[in-house]
């Protein structure tokens, strides 16, 4: 049966090139983290440290800016300050979960309150951390939140 196909097909036949490209790009998708804190130096420094670790990060400095950034930036994880001048972090958390319930939100506060921690978890926060936090701790929480979102 000369000339007949052996039954084995090349990867290009099974997956046309444009499909392979999409699969490859999908695997290389960077984690996206939105840092929301009215302490601009903290937020911008944390975002920069995340970028140095090959994480796509953006910083905003108010609740309103966070809500505007969500549909544009589409973060996987949000680091959210509890106390900001324009909106309470719990209000932002509630609205973010309405916009996209898959975003994992880690609340940060310099003003720890047990009640706020419980409320944040009830509203769907991934975790609640009291400042100051070190970079190793926050990176661990971000990674855990990202893996939860990805179902791993």
C-alpha positions as CSV (number, residue, x, y, z in Angstrom):
1,X,0.0,0.0,0.0
2,X,2.6,2.4,-1.1
3,X,1.8,6.1,-0.9
4,X,-0.9,5.6,1.8
5,X,-0.7,7.8,4.8
6,X,1.0,6.0,7.7
7,X,-1.7,7.1,10.1
8,X,0.7,9.4,11.9
9,X,0.2,13.1,11.3
10,X,2.6,15.9,12.0
11,X,1.9,18.4,14.7
12,X,1.3,21.0,12.0
13,X,-1.5,18.8,10.5
14,X,-3.1,18.2,13.9
15,X,-2.8,21.7,15.1
16,X,-2.4,24.4,12.4
17,X,0.4,26.9,13.1
18,X,-2.0,29.6,14.3
19,X,-3.5,27.2,16.9
20,X,0.0,26.2,18.2
21,X,0.9,29.9,18.5
22,X,-2.2,30.5,20.7
23,X,-1.4,27.5,22.9
24,X,2.2,28.7,23.4
25,X,1.0,32.3,24.1
26,X,-1.5,31.0,26.6
27,X,1.2,29.2,28.5
28,X,3.4,32.3,28.7
29,X,0.6,34.5,30.0
30,X,2.0,36.5,32.9
31,X,0.3,36.8,36.2
32,X,-1.4,40.2,36.5
33,X,-1.5,42.0,39.8
34,X,-3.2,45.3,40.5
35,X,-1.9,47.1,43.6
36,X,-4.4,49.6,45.2
37,X,-3.1,51.8,48.0
38,X,-3.4,55.5,48.7
39,X,0.2,55.4,49.9
40,X,1.6,56.0,46.5
41,X,5.2,55.2,47.3
42,X,4.2,51.8,48.8
43,X,1.9,50.9,45.8
44,X,4.4,52.0,43.1
45,X,7.3,50.3,44.8
46,X,5.4,47.0,45.3
47,X,4.3,47.1,41.6
48,X,7.9,47.7,40.5
49,X,9.1,44.8,42.7
50,X,6.5,42.5,41.1
51,X,7.6,43.6,37.6
52,X,11.2,42.6,38.5
53,X,9.8,39.2,39.2
54,X,8.2,39.0,35.7
55,X,4.7,39.7,37.0
56,X,2.6,42.2,35.0
57,X,1.7,44.8,37.7
58,X,0.0,48.1,37.8
59,X,-0.6,50.5,40.7
60,X,-3.5,52.8,41.4
61,X,-4.1,55.1,44.4
62,X,-7.8,55.1,45.1
63,X,-10.9,52.9,45.1
64,X,-12.3,54.7,42.1
65,X,-9.1,54.2,40.1
66,X,-9.2,50.5,41.1
67,X,-12.7,50.1,39.9
68,X,-11.8,51.8,36.6
69,X,-8.7,49.7,36.2
70,X,-10.3,46.3,36.7
71,X,-12.1,46.0,33.3
72,X,-9.2,47.5,31.4
73,X,-6.3,45.7,33.2
74,X,-8.1,42.4,34.0
75,X,-6.0,41.5,37.0
76,X,-5.7,37.9,38.4
77,X,-4.9,39.2,41.9
78,X,-5.6,42.5,43.6
79,X,-3.7,43.9,46.6
80,X,-6.1,46.3,48.2
81,X,-5.7,48.7,51.0
82,X,-8.5,48.7,53.5
83,X,-8.5,52.4,54.3
84,X,-8.4,55.0,51.5
85,X,-9.8,58.5,51.4
86,X,-12.4,58.0,48.7
87,X,-13.7,54.5,49.4
88,X,-13.4,51.9,52.0
89,X,-11.5,48.8,50.8
90,X,-14.5,46.6,51.7
91,X,-16.7,48.6,49.3
92,X,-14.1,48.2,46.6
93,X,-13.9,44.5,47.3
94,X,-17.6,44.1,47.1
95,X,-17.8,45.9,43.7
96,X,-14.8,44.1,42.3
97,X,-16.4,40.7,43.1
98,X,-19.6,42.0,41.3
99,X,-17.5,43.0,38.2
100,X,-15.4,39.8,38.2
101,X,-15.8,37.2,41.0
102,X,-12.7,35.3,39.8
103,X,-10.3,38.1,40.9
104,X,-8.5,37.1,44.1
105,X,-8.3,40.0,46.4
106,X,-5.8,40.3,49.3
107,X,-6.7,43.1,51.7
108,X,-3.9,45.1,53.4
109,X,-4.3,47.4,56.4
110,X,-2.1,49.3,58.8
111,X,-5.1,49.4,61.1
112,X,-5.8,45.8,61.9
113,X,-9.4,45.0,62.9
114,X,-10.6,41.5,63.6
115,X,-14.1,42.5,62.4
116,X,-12.8,44.0,59.1
117,X,-10.9,40.7,58.5
118,X,-14.0,38.6,59.0
119,X,-16.1,40.9,56.8
120,X,-13.5,40.9,54.1
121,X,-13.5,37.1,54.0
122,X,-17.3,37.0,54.0
123,X,-17.2,39.3,50.9
124,X,-14.9,36.9,49.1
125,X,-11.4,38.2,49.9
126,X,-8.6,35.6,49.5
127,X,-6.8,36.9,52.6
128,X,-6.4,39.8,55.0
129,X,-2.9,41.0,56.0
130,X,-1.8,43.6,58.5
131,X,1.0,46.0,57.5
132,X,3.9,46.1,57.5
133,X,4.4,43.1,55.3
134,X,7.6,41.9,53.8
135,X,8.0,41.1,50.2
136,X,8.5,37.4,50.8
137,X,5.2,37.2,52.7
138,X,3.2,39.1,50.1
139,X,4.8,37.2,47.2
140,X,3.7,33.9,48.9
141,X,0.1,35.2,49.3
142,X,0.0,36.5,45.7
143,X,1.2,33.1,44.4
144,X,-1.3,31.2,46.5
145,X,-4.1,33.5,45.3
146,X,-3.0,33.1,41.7
147,X,-2.9,29.3,42.0
148,X,-6.4,29.3,43.6
149,X,-7.7,31.3,40.7
150,X,-6.1,29.0,38.1
151,X,-7.6,26.0,40.0
152,X,-4.3,24.4,41.0
